[in-house]
């Protein structure tokens, strides 16, 4: 079963915010609700959930070669 909720932690201010992850799109940009910093994926990651979330995005969770990839 795929977890569709992830808690993002801002690397600048440490603010934590739970967000619902989309199944069919990558989230490349996310504005921190604490300090308003614009977060982008770290090199090698496909989206902000994989970089800053406590749960990776749904396509990474499934790790299924037939599933559409996040990027």
C-alpha positions as CSV (number, residue, x, y, z in Angstrom):
1,X,0.0,0.0,0.0
2,X,1.3,3.4,-0.9
3,X,1.3,6.2,1.7
4,X,0.1,9.4,0.1
5,X,0.9,11.8,2.9
6,X,4.4,13.0,3.7
7,X,5.7,15.5,6.2
8,X,8.2,17.9,4.6
9,X,10.9,19.4,6.8
10,X,12.4,22.7,5.7
11,X,16.2,22.6,5.6
12,X,16.4,26.3,6.3
13,X,14.1,26.8,9.3
14,X,13.1,23.3,10.4
15,X,9.4,23.9,9.9
16,X,7.4,20.7,9.4
17,X,4.3,20.5,7.2
18,X,2.2,17.4,6.2
19,X,1.2,17.4,2.6
20,X,-0.7,15.1,0.3
21,X,1.4,13.8,-2.6
22,X,0.1,13.6,-6.1
23,X,0.1,10.2,-7.9
24,X,0.7,11.6,-11.4
25,X,3.1,14.5,-11.1
26,X,6.4,15.5,-9.5
27,X,6.5,18.4,-7.1
28,X,9.7,20.2,-8.1
29,X,9.0,23.4,-6.1
30,X,7.5,23.8,-2.7
31,X,7.3,27.0,-0.6
32,X,7.9,26.5,3.1
33,X,4.9,27.7,5.1
34,X,7.2,28.7,7.9
35,X,10.0,30.9,6.3
36,X,8.7,31.0,2.7
37,X,11.9,29.5,1.3
38,X,11.5,27.9,-2.1
39,X,12.5,24.3,-1.9
40,X,13.8,22.3,-4.9
41,X,14.8,18.6,-5.0
42,X,18.4,17.8,-4.0
43,X,20.6,16.5,-6.8
44,X,19.7,12.9,-7.6
45,X,16.2,13.2,-6.1
46,X,13.1,13.4,-8.3
47,X,11.0,15.7,-6.2
48,X,10.8,17.6,-2.9
49,X,9.1,14.7,-1.2
50,X,12.1,12.5,-1.8
51,X,14.5,15.2,-0.7
52,X,12.7,16.7,2.4
53,X,9.8,14.3,3.2
54,X,9.6,11.6,5.7
55,X,7.9,9.4,3.0
56,X,9.1,9.3,-0.6
57,X,6.8,10.0,-3.5
58,X,4.4,7.2,-4.6
59,X,6.3,6.1,-7.7
60,X,9.5,5.6,-5.6
61,X,7.5,3.8,-2.9
62,X,6.1,1.2,-5.4
63,X,9.5,0.6,-7.0
64,X,7.6,-1.1,-9.8
65,X,9.2,-1.0,-13.3
66,X,5.8,-0.8,-14.9
67,X,4.6,2.1,-12.8
68,X,4.9,5.6,-14.2
69,X,8.1,7.2,-12.8
70,X,8.0,10.6,-11.1
71,X,10.4,12.1,-13.5
